[in-house]
């Protein structure tokens, strides 16, 4: 918190971990883990687009280009965040102890996983299958380890160190990260040695499905209870309501991906069980996702009418909606119903529009420097005047 006293003009800041004003590292001082949401949102545009039930010329090439952009964004952001931890450890520790910022460490895991999965889905068209397998192996392993650490570490910080007043949808970010691992792990299963290796990875992903799903079922009632008892979220946080779609769409995607891979890995009874579960679980969960989408959309429209402007929370409109696209694509594949194909197309149009809006505003904020600037200093108290009498 900034001091209310005016600074002395001849004294330079000597805060531990702070950099001199002329240092390039000063630009990343306020770069938080929430920025990884932009990588997630970009990668899902490529991953979901590649699975659309459309035969559009150039669609796959465009998705490959978007995936390459997400990979470049990930590399730049990891480098910038590394500089942040090296040069601004005080601020990095402050982020961990901030209940509004710490949950975004789950975004690091999901960014790694989304880009790695994209390499297998569409990136292999450009870099080749062997390179895609190698890249996804590294990113999937790292992302899964980070995600499991966040799923345990962030709730620990919430219980032990954070002072929490109200539940927030961002609480879902660390616990949904293992679900992303569960959804994208099956992409690597066919490339492992048959037998123990394939079955171990598949069942490990199934275990992470359970970890994330049960943790989500604990969090969701708290989030909805906060809305009912505490009223609407602050305007800038209203887009985070879309984060609830993440575990819903991603778990549906996971169930469908398991149904695709299980027949070649597991014995017949279990393989058939996964195929049935993909539909029996996915259809009602997708129905609830559409219900929540309508509710969250209505809240966003209300906030917009009340003057909600752009914030980095706009990226919440991208990845969660993208998981619903991939979930609808999977259900369409396993049921053959045209309704789910059109649902996937409609949701993807929404995803693409949200990505363009969030991306354009983010670029504008980067070029202007507004998004990397620190929080505005607290207003100084009015100076007390003493009347002079003659």
Secondary structure, DSSP 8 states (H G I E B T S, - for coil): ---SS---TT-----TT---TT-GGGGGTT--GGGHHHHHHHHHHHHHHHT-S---TTHHHHHHHHHHHHHHHHHHHHHHHHHHHHH-HHHHHHHHT-TTTGGGHHHHHHHHHHHHHHIIIIIHHHH-HHHHHHHHHHHHHHHHHHHHHHHHHHHHHHHHT----S--GGGHHHHHHHHHHHHHHHHHHTTS-TTHHHHHHHHHHHHHHHHHHHHHHHHHHHHHHHHHHH-S--GGGGGGGGGHHHHHHHHHHHHHHHHHHHTTTS-HHHHHHHHHHHHHHHHHHHHHHHHHHHHHHHHHHHHHHTT----GGGGGGTHHHHHHHHHHHHHHHHH--HHHHHHHHHHHHHHHHHHHHHHHHHHHHHHHTTTTS-----------------
